[in-house]
């Protein structure tokens, strides 16, 4: 898959993404587009309308035009690329698709979004051919910002899943000046730019909303058989000073790290992985023992920073990392 798929799925249901409106969903419901699980095939299963399909599927069009649906991103942000997944749609996939974006404040009503006299849409993916039973990946030029997207399919057919990969925004208007903010949180605009290893659990899980649901819902590395230790680097949602750190090893009972350390650096403007030899790190939390399946809280006092590095010794799993502070 394209490199942009390493970014967060801004449309994920878990983050608040939702399909708000579709002009047609005769064969399969629009809500399936954003399901977290992979599409499945059920041999021989039919509904009263036809073959059961795992996705959004419209009826066969007999008039001019095309079909469309409108979705709200769970996290408003910068769109790097999309995956239009037509898995198991072999003789009934759309010939092509297009994507439009808009940015609106608040929870806009679906009928307002559908009315082009009230909502201004900008095309971010021109009409592009699709392949059936495939994950069609498209990079988006210009890195547009969006709160909502409109997927158009030509002329009709079915799409199993839609993934919208990108970087969430920090919205200062959501926070009262001087109030405490989790500067690492994905929902606030935090982003895990790099890690040493994520064999068992993805690095982005570290900053997901809420407590973890099971062991696979955290960041977990493979068992280390040589010297060294594992680490993750988080780009904070906004530059700020920290005063409280939480390291949660929830569900990691036999594989939690023995200890952890947190370091900070102030590198404004750096959006990718940091150049290690040129980056000066300051210890915010010295190497400290961790307990399995426990939520650890530490008071700290730091200068303003833009990035944090969590080091775990020697390896293991961390469910969540919370970095509470004040945006500068």
RARASUL-V943231 format. One line per field, one symbol per residue. phi: phi as a letter, one per 40 degrees, with the letter a starting at -180 (. if undefined). burial: 1 if it has 24 or more other C-alpha atoms within 12 Angstrom, else 0. Layout:
BEGIN
phi = ???
burial = ???
END
This chain:
BEGIN
phi = .ccccccccccddcchcaccaacaaccaccccdbdccccbbbcgcbbcbiccbcibbccccbbchabaabbbccbdacccabbbcbdgcbbacccaaabbbabbcgcccdcccccccbbcbbcbbcdbcbbcfaccbbcbcgfccabbbbcbbbcahbbcabbbcabcccbcccbcdgccbcccddcchcaccaacaacbaccccdbccgcccaccbbcbccccbbchababbbccdacabcbabbbbbdgccbacccaabbbbabbdgcbbcccdcbccbbccbcdbcbbcfabbbbcbabccabbbbcbbbcahbbcabbbcabcc
burial = 0001111111111111111111111111111111110010000000000001111111100000011111111111111111111111100111111111111000000100110000101011100001111011111100011111111111111111111111111100000000001111111111111111110011111111101100111111100000001111111111111111111111110011111111111110000001000000101110000111111101000111111111111111111111111110
END
